[in-house]
Amino acid sequence: MKLLVIALLALGCSDHDRPSASQSESTDRTPRVLDPPPQNVRALPPHAIRADGVGPYKLGLTLERLGTQIPSGGRNAQVDIPSVVHLSVLHAEEDAILIGGEPLGRATFVAVVGSQIARTETGVQVGSTRDELIRALGQPSIELDRARDPHVIVPSNLRELRAVMDDGDRVVGLVVAASESPSKLDGCVRPTADDKKIGACVTGAPEFASLDNDWLVVRAAEGDKILDKVKLPNAMFLGPVRASDGRDELIAVITTEDAQARTWRLVAFRWDTNHLVQVADALVYTLTATNARWIGSTLHDLDLALEVVNRGDTFEVGGLLTRRSGAKLRDLLVLSPVPVPRKRPKPATPDPTPATAGDAGVSAAGSDGVHGP
């Protein structure tokens, strides 16, 4: 009888009454707690160089906001050299990227001075060669109304980019900044330049201009005839800028240097009747040994790469300041623009001697340059 009761009880127990293995494990397991996602997800290099900035460092954002994207806020420096630069500069990515703008303002440029830290979609980065730059982003942009230092290339397919080249034609720095729309100017087509001369349309016809042994020389494109030449010592570079009448004016940047200061001066010439006439002459930038010490450098390690735009009544001078440490570029900053007014033409002075029959009238245009024969 007892055996029958035990058997019936055994049959009455079903598997549904027993806790499953999974239920047993779930009651013994500690509940999993997920951490909330981080508030700021930081982009890692190599960053993308685009028209609107470099990686997360976008043009137009406040420097304060950009500082929150840099670990520990980055290093913020005030760079103030009177009449040269007046900037707040954020240093990011271990000083390989510089973001600059007006103090307490918005970012107006982003500069890259380190290799492997940022590159364009087509692979251009610090360390690329000139040929690689041109193959990836097109020929240097032709902007008739401006001339720039030959060490700076603005590629036609990314006009917001300025590539700074060393003497070995290798990229040592890249700057992204807003660009202006190309000016639509008429006039003759400049002849193709080479390493020794530039193409220009000074008289309204194709010519070549060059710096030959401290002389600015203008030659006809056909026949190589010298049209005029002006004594111009210490000129660093020469360039044409198109005026509204369709003719080119020639600008030259002249530098002087001693142990305590370096200066950059702009002179500009325009063709008048049969020779060049000087239409502008002004000291535009000065760097001193004291200025260099303010930014932890020496005068020898600082240089300027200038860009000149023809604004009609004035020439606007700007460009880049570079600071080197040995062969490496450490700083790359955008200069404060400087306007250079045109010289007003001198009113004609009546000749007190009455003209006689047969006299040939000669108009002497004022020029401060010394002309050649």
Buried (B, 14 or more C-beta within 10 A) or exposed (E): EEEEEEEEEEEEEEEEEEEEEEEEEEEEEEEEEEEEEEEEEEEEBBBBBBBEBBBBBBBEBEBBEBBEBBEEEBBBBEBBBEEBBBBBBBBBBEBBBBBBBEEEEBBBBBBBBBBEBBBBEBEBBBEBBBEBBBBBBBEBBEBBBBBBBBBBBBBBEBBBBBBBBBEEEBBBBBBBBEBEEBEEBEBBEBBEBEEEBBBBBBBEBBBBBBBEEEBBBBBBBEEEEEBBBBEBEEBBBBBBBBBEEEBBBBBBBBBEEEEEBBBBBBBBBBBBEEBBBBBBBBBBBBBBBEBBEEBEBEBEBBBBBBBBBBBEEBBBBBBBBBBBEEEEBBBBBBBBEBEBEBBEEEEEEEEEEEEEEEEEEEEEBEBEBEEEE
